[in-house]
Each structure stands twice: as C-alpha cells, then as structure tokens.
Amino acid sequence: MKDKLVGIAKVGEKGQIVIPKEARDMFDINSGDSIIVLCDKEKGIALLKADAIEDLSDKVFSKGDNKQWLRLKQKN
C-alpha cells in the first residue's frame, strides 16, 4: 500500500462527498464511521477519522495526574 494518495471528490447537491476508495482503504474508513472535519481558511480542510480523537481522549483521561486537568479546566 502506498503512503500517499491524491484523489478527487465531487460535492453533491446536499454537500456530500464520496471519499475515494483508495483513501478509505488506506485509513480503514467504513460505512457508518464518523469523520471529523477540521477547517482553516488559510490551510484548507482536513478529514480525520473520529476514533483517532477517541484514542487520544482515552490516553489523556485514563492515566496521569487529574489535578493538572483540573487546573487547566479552571483557567478556561
């Protein structure tokens, strides 16, 4: 499998796009999976499989010092 891919997706009437099969295979994206859409006016749009964020949140909240989280939470 290649490490990089360039694909084209056409936007339909309802704003839907079809992610190219090669990209879905590369990132194990299947029907029903959730995708996070990250947008930056200068850099563009990025798609991220939602379970990547779930994995990150599991790492953040499962280990470590909860006091640090509380301090950060209180500052906001």
Secondary structure, 3 states (H helix, E strand, C coil): CCCCCCCCCCCCCCCCCCCCHHHHHHCCCCCCCCEEEEEECCCEEEEEEHHHHHHHHHHHHHCCCHHHHHHHHHHC
